[in-house]
């Protein structure tokens, strides 16, 4: 049984898909006017892990993530740079795809572009207008929130009256209600536009996503996801539109990942604490960033700082070093069994699974991987690992880390030899420092290796090394 926290109900619910064994999942994509930032990384890595786990549990998953390739921000960027808006959109679609590939996210099954779905969006707006739930003013079409108020607040859990009393909304005298939102925007000179019953224009943001998700996944879809910042107004508006058109909710389960904070402040360009994925990957390995993101539960806020990234780097390197140690281990024990080891490994695997089944709790799942590392290091250090149990350890480690999308490029082949060679080289430098009585340097090398999870053991036959958590 898989439990999912549903924003609509505010509690965990058992996953029951519309079609048995098939999860249809939609996550709102990026607006492609700039390089993607680390908040995007947090969201799309989170949903990639969910997808991987559902597939691991035997579900067939159809995963859709769109590109918003026409938007005010793209048009603004075009006006600032005198570069065609289509060129800007194409460049940042490619940039986003590159970032996701480097973070080892699986490519979505379907990646619709808003500009390629305009006719369907026009039909959706027309249906809402024909039902008397929207109105046209000067070529703009707005959803009449008063006429759809029975569907309002599904996700935000506030009524329209609550919103009126607490919200600050930019006043547009043409609107019936300040919270009425645009379904269709009339075009301004020089802007991209399409013909419609209301004149030339382009769709509003909310109608784009509800149209694309329903077209490719049907209604209701099983899971609709995104960051917490999308709950209102975006997802609330999507849901209202779908009720207006289909007479039912857009999705069964609404999942939202938590905030990404920068040194305990919300990331914002105005605070000058805004980082792109590329900027971070210039300084840290992509798998370090991925580990940093998955070691916290997706709904919890996560504090992004150099210190926390450095901790993630050291933790990831311990995993990589352990995997390398498994790869190069040759001192197999003659005895077939280490009493209780196989049971311990299976217990770790089961607890990992229960953690992931409980609303994709990667934080607890990661602790089970490190417990597996602790067990494995101990039996390798004691030279009690048989070939059969070695294979079980290796397969289990690869299975659990694979679910989280973690890869260890240094395992096997030239990578393994390279890292082993580097460790041996550092050991040689340490010996040279000791021979020269430069004990400060020798101790520094030993300490640095220990920080990376590599423990040196000096003996009569020389120095050996092992990994530990």
N, C-alpha and C positions, 0 to 999 in steps of 0.2 A: 504494500500500500504506500503510495506517494502522497504526502501532504504538501499543499501549496498555500501560502498566505495570499488570500484574495483581498485586494484593496476594496472591492465592492462590499464585502461583508465585514472586513476588518478582522478576520480570523483565519486560521488554517482550515482548509477543506480538503477532503480526499479527492484526488484527481479521478474524474470520470469523464472520459472523452466522448464527444458526440458520436464518433465512429469507433467501434471497438479496436483497440490496438494502434490507433492512428492519432497522433497529436498534430494539430494544425496551429502553427505559431507565427504571430506577426509582431515584429518590433519596429517601431518608428525609426527611420533612418536619418542620416545627417543632411543638413542643408549645406550644399557644396559651394561655399563661397570663400573658404579658407582651409588651411591644414587642420585636421582634427586634433582636438585637445585631449588631455588625460581624463577628463570627465567622460568623453566618448569611450575611451579605452575601458574605464570602469564598467560602463553599461554593457558594451558589446562583448567583453570578456565574460561578464556575469551570465549573459544569456547564452553564450556559446557553451559554457559549462553546463547549464541546464539542458541544453539540447544534447550534449554528449551523454549526460547521465540518462536522459530518457531513452536514447538509442541503446545505451548499455543495458537498460532494463528491458529491452526487447521491443520498444515502440518504434513504429515507423513515424518519422517526424518530417513534416513539410514545413520548412522554415523560410519565411519571407521577410526581407528587409528592403525598404524602398530607398530611393534617392530623391530628395526634394531638390530638383534642378531648375526650378523657377521660383523666385521669392524676392521680397523687397531687398534683402541683404545682398543677394547676387546682383540685382539691378544697381544698387548703390555702389557696389564694388566696380561694376562696369562703368558707371558714370565717373568714378574717381580715377580710373586708370585708362579710360578710352579703349578698353579691350572688350570685344564682343562678349555678351553674357554667356553665350553657348560655349565659348572657348574657356571661360572661367569655370563653368560647371564641369566640363570634360576633364580639365586639369585636376580639379579637386576630387572628382570621383576616382581618378587614377591614384591620387595621393592617399585617399582613404583606403582604397583596396590594398595598396602597398603596406600601409600601417597595419591593417588587419592580418595580412599574410605574415608579416614579421612577428606579430603577437601570437601566431599559430591558431587564429580563429578559422574554423571551417567555413568555406564559402557558403552563403545561403543558397537554397534551392532555386529561389526566384528573387530577382532584384529589379523590380519595375522602376522606371523613371516617371516622374509626374508628367513630364511633357509628352510622354508617349501614351498617356491614358486620358487626355483631355476630353475626347468625345464621351466617355463613360461618366466623367465628372459633370459634364453639362447635363446629361440625362438625369443624374442624381439630383442636381439642383432643380431641374425642371419638375421632377416628381414632388419635391418638397413644396415648390411654388404652387403647383396644381392642387395640392392638398390644403392650401390656404395657411401653410405654416411658415411662409417666408414672404417678403415683400421687396419690391424693386424701387430704388430711388436713384435717379440720374445715372442709370446703367450699372449701379451697384445692387447686389442682392443680399439681403440680410435674413438670417434665421430669426423668427419672432419668438423670443424666449418666453414671453407670457403665454403664448399658445402651446408651448411645449413644456410648461413648467412641471407637469407631472413626471417628466423624465429627468428633471434637473436634480443634481446633488447625489447621484448614484455613487460617485467616487469621492467627491469632496465632502459629502455628508453635511451639506449646508443647504438651506432653502434659498429661494430667490430673495426673500425678505431679509434673511441673514446677510446675504451678499450686499444688499442695498445699504444696510446699516453700517457695514464695516469696510467696504471697498472704496478705493479711489480709482475712478475710471475716467479716462479722457472723454470729455463730452463732445458728442456729435449730434447737433440739433436735428439732423435728418432721421436719426434712429428713434424707434418707438420706445426702446429701453436702452440705457447705456450699455447693458451686457449683451445686446444683440450682436451676433458675430457675422462676419462676411462669408457668404457662400461663393460669391462671384465679385470680382473687383474690375471696375471699368478701367480701360487702359489710358495711360497718359502718353503724351507725345514721346516717341522714341523707345517706349517699353515693349516687351514681347506681348503679343496679344493673339487671341483666337476669336473667330466669329461665334456668336451665340444668339439666342433669342432676345437678349438684353443689350446687344451691341458688342463691340470688340472688348475683350478683357481677358482675364485669367482667373483660375479658381482660387478660392481661399485655401489656406493651409489645412484646415480641419477636414474639408471635403475631400482633399487629396488622399489622405490616409484611409479614411473610412471606405472610400471607393475602391482603392487598390486592395485593401485587405479582404473586403467582401468579394471582389472579383476573383481573386486567386485562391481563396480559402473557403468561401461560403459563409453563411450566417446561421448560427453563431460560430465564430472561430473558437478554438479551445483556449488559447492563451494569447493575450495581447500585453506586450511589455514595453517598458521604457523607463526613463529616470523619473524620480519623484517630482521633478520640476514640470513634467508633462501631465500630471494628474489634472490640473486646472490651469488654463482652460482647454488644452488640446484634447485630452482623452475624454473629458466630460462632454465636450462639443461633438466629438466623433460619435459618442454613444447616443447623444440626443438625435443627431442626424439619422442614425441607423434605426432608432425607434420610429422616427418620422416616416422613413421609407419602407422599412420591413415589418414594423410592428413588434419588434423583438430587440433584445440587447445585442450589441456587436460581438461581445465575447462572454464566455462563461467565467474565465479567470483573468483578473487584471493583476499583473505583477509589476512592481516598481522597485528599482534599486535605490539605495541610499545615496546621500550626498558625498561628494569627494571634497574634503577640506584641504586647504593649504596652510600649514602651520596653524591649525585650529580656526582658520577663517575660511568662509565660503569662497571658492575660486571665482574671480571676477577680473575682467580686463581693467575696470576702473580702479581696482586695488593694486594693479600691477603685479598680480600673483598668478598670472595666466601662463600655462605651459602647453606647448603642443606635444603630441606623441613623439614626433621626430626629434624635438629638442631633448627629450628624456632619453630616447634611444641612442642619441649621440654620446651619452655618458654611461648608460647602463645596458647590459645585455637584454634583449627582448624578453627572455625567460625570467629574468630577475623582476622586471616590471610585471609580468604575468603572475609570478608567484606572489608578489606584493599585493596584487589585486584579489587573488583567490584565497589568501590566507585569512581574510575577513569575510564574515557572512554578508551576503549581497545586500541585505536590508539595513545593515549597520553603517553608520557614517565611517569613513576611512580618512585618516589624517595623512596627507602627503607631505613628506619632508625629506631632506637629504639624509637625516639620521635614520628615519624609518626605511628608506630605500637601501641604505647601507646594511641595516639589519636583515632586510630581505635578501640582499646579495649574499651575505654570509650564510644564511639558512639555505638558500638555493645551492650554494657551492657545497654545503655538507651533503645535500642529496646527490649532486653530481659526482662528488668524490666517492660516496658509497656505491653509486652505480658503476663507477670506474673500478672500484675495488672488487665488486662482484665479477666484472668482466675479466679482470686479470688474475683472479683467484685460481690457484692450481694445486694447493696443498690439501687435496681432498682426503677426508678421513676414510679409513677402511670400513669402519662400522657404518651400517646402513642408517641407523636411527640415532637421533639425539632426543632423549625422552621428553615429550611434550612440545617439541619445537613446531611440528606441523600443526598441532592444535592451537598453539599461540598465534601462528601466522594466519590461520583460518579465522581465529577470533578477531584479529585486527581487521581482516577483510570484511567480516560481518558487521563490526561496529562502524567501519567506514561506510558500508552500504546503508545502515540504519541512519547514520548522520545525513547522508545525501537524500534519503527518502523523506527526512524531516525538513521539508522546505529548503532543500539544497544547502545544508549547513556545511559549507566547505571549511569553516574554521575548525570544527571538530574532526572533519575528515582528514585535514592536514596533520592533526596530532597523531592520528593512527599511522600515517606514513612515517613519521619520525619514530614512533614506537617500533615499527618494523625495522627501521634503520638501527635502532639500539639493539634489538634482538640479533639482527644479522651481524653487526660488528662484534658482538660478544662471542658468537660461535666461530666466527672467522679468526678472532684473536686467540681463541682456545684451540684452534685447528681441529674442530669437531664437526666440520661441515662436509657431508657426503655429496656426491654428484647429484643424487636425486633431490635432496633437500636444497641444494644450491639452485637447482632449476625451479623449485617451488618458490623460493625467495625471489629469484629473478623475475619469474612470471608475475608474481603478485605485485611486486614493486612497479613493474611496467604497466600492469593493469590499472592500479590505483592512480599513479601519476598521469597515465594516459587519459583517464576520465577528466582530469583537471586541465588537460591540454599541455602539460609540461613535457618538454623534450630535453634530452641530454645529448647534444651533438658530439660530445667528447667520448661517448661510449662506443667502443669498438673501432676497428680499423685504424686509420692514421691518427684520428683524434685521441684515442686512448693512448697510443704510443707517445704522442706529443706531450700530453699532460704527465704521464708517468716519467717521461724524460725530463720534464721541467722540475718535477719534484726531486728526482735523483740529482739534477744539476744543483738545486738549492742545497741538498744534503752535502754535495761535494764542496760547495762554497763554504758551508758551515765548518766542514773538516779543515779546510784551508785556514779559516779564521781561527779555529782552535789551535792549530799548529803554530800560527803566528801569535798566539796568546792574545788575540783580539776577542776576548770573551763577550764583550758587549755586542759585537756584531754577530757572533755565533748564537748568543741568546736571543737576539732580535730575529734572526732567521727562524729559530725554533718557535718563538712566540707567534710570528706571522703565520707560519704553517698551522699552528694550533688554532689560530683564529679562523682558518679556512677548514678546520675539521680534520687536519692531518697531524697525527701524533707520532713523534719520533721515539724510538726505543733503541738506546745504545747498549750493545752487548759485546761479548768477547769476539764475535765473528763480524762485528761492524754494526752499522746503523740500519734498522729496518723501519718501515713506516706502515701505519694503518689509519683507518678513518674511524671517527666516532661522531656521535651527534654533538 
